[in-house]
Amino acid sequence: MLLQKLKGITTFVFDVDGVLTDGHIIATESGELLRSFNIKDGYALQLAVKKGYHVCIISGGRGQAMEKRFEGLGIPDVFLGISDKVQVFKEYLEIYNINQQEVLYMGDDIPDLQVMKLVGLPTCPADACTDIKAISEYISPFNGGKTAVRDVIEKVLRIQGKWFDTNPSAADSSK
């Protein structure tokens, strides 16, 4: 069943804190919140975009550093500071005419729960909360911020025969 679902994925949607990061935030004296992203996740994200997949970020978090990171990876659809993820998700599907069964969503905590119930393949990192694990059809063996995102993207692209980039650049994931 999982293999069949992986074959039909056209769209990836990710939360940020606890999924693309390990959930730790460093607060500077100026009030800036700093996050650490994994370069391997970045490589997989930009490759998915290059290969024509829809890639979307929906997060309650916000910050210029996050915006710059996703812009550098070529991710066009980034929604930060979002309190109602379900509404943004539904609007996103409508804009691109995406069937929700073609969507892989990775979340890690309660704010992701309702939107994860709407997608074809709900997934989570190994360190997601119990409620999220209970509804996930795939639980990555990797923690958030520790290549859980690469894990799911790589699985989809490999099963669809699109994993390898014939002209990779070492700078692709470090923008």
N, C-alpha and C positions, 0 to 999 in steps of 0.2 A: 504493500500500500504506500509506504513512504517513497519508494523508488518511483512509482507512478506519479505521485504528487510532485516530486523533484523535476520530473520531465516536463510538467506543465507550467512551471514557474516562469513568469515574464517580468515580475516586479518584486523588488526588495524594499521593505520599509523597516527602518531601524529607529529605536530610541537611542539616546546618547549616554546619559549617566547610568553606569552599571551594565551597559551593553558595549558601546564603543570606548568607554573608559572603565576603569576599575571601581568607579563610584567615589573615589577620593577627590576632594576639592581643596585646594590651597587658597586661603583668603589672604590677599596682600593688604598692607596697611592702607593702600589707596582704595580698597574695596573691590579690586578686581578678583575674579574667581578663576583660578588656573586649573586646567585638566590635562591629563596625560593620555595621548592616543598611541595606539600600536601601529607601527609602520607596516606590518604585514596585513593588518586589516585595511589600511589605506591602499595597498597595492591591489587587493581584491576588489575594493570599492571602485577604484578608477578603471580596472579592467572590465568590471560589469557594465559600467557606463560606456566604455569603448565598444563593447560587444553588442550594444543596443538594448540592454535591459533598462527598465525604469528603476531608478534608485531614488528613494525619498527618505528624508530625515524628519521625524516628528518628535519634538522634545519640549518638556516644560522648562528646561534650562535655556540660558541665553548668554551671549557674549560675542564680542568682535573676534576673538581668537577662534571660536567655533565657526563663525561665518567664514573666516579666511581659510580655515582648514578644509571645509567642505567645498568652497569655491576652488581651491587649489586642486582638489581631486576631481573637479568637473561635475559635481553633483548639482543639478539645476534646481531641484525641489527640496528646499530646506525650510522647515517651519519651526521656529524657536519661540520660546515663551508661550507655549500652547497649553491652555488649561483643559480644553475639550478635544482630545485626540480623535474621538469618533467623528465629530463634525468635520474636522480637517481631512481625515481619511476618506470619508464619503465624498467630499468635494474633490479631492485628488482623483479618486476613481472616475468621477463624472467628467472631469476636465479631459482626461486621457482615454476615456471609454475603456477602462480596465475592468475585467471580470474579477470579483473578489476571490474566486477560487484559484486565480493565477498568482496570488500574492503570498509571499513569505514574509512574515513579520517577526522580528525578534525584539522581545521586551524582557524586563527583569523584575518589575514590581507592580503594585496595585494600579497605578495610573495607566498601565498598558492592558489591563485585564479585559475591559469591554471591547476595545478595538481588536484584540487578539481573537475574540470569539467570532469575529466577522470574516476572518481571512481563511484561505485554503490551507495554509500551512503555518500554524503558530509554533514558534520556536523560542528557546531561551538559552542563556549561558548556564553553566553548571552551578553557579552561585546565585541563581535567581531565587526569589522567595517561593515558599511552598505553594501558594495559590497559583502562581504563574506556572510552576512545574506541573501542577495538576492538569492544566488545560493544554500544555505544550505537546505537540505530536513528535517533536524532536528536541532533546536536551543535549546541547553541545557538551563534550567532555571538557571544554575550556571555559574558564571564567570570563566575565565581562572585562573588556580591555586587554585580554590575554589571548586574542585570536579566535574568539567565538564567532565573530562576524566573518572572518576569512573562512572558517570551517564551513559555515552554511553556504556562502557564495561559491566556494570551491566545489562543494558537493553538487550544487546545481549545475555549474558550468561544466564540470567533468562529465556528468551523466548526459548532458546535452552536447558534448563534444566541442565545447567552446573555451576550455580552460587555458590552453596555451596561446600566448601572444607571439606572433611571428616576428614582431619588431619591438621587443620590450626596451624600455629605457630605465636606467637606474634611478632617474629623477622622478618617475611616475608617482611613487607613493610618498615622496618627501616634500611635496609642495605645501 
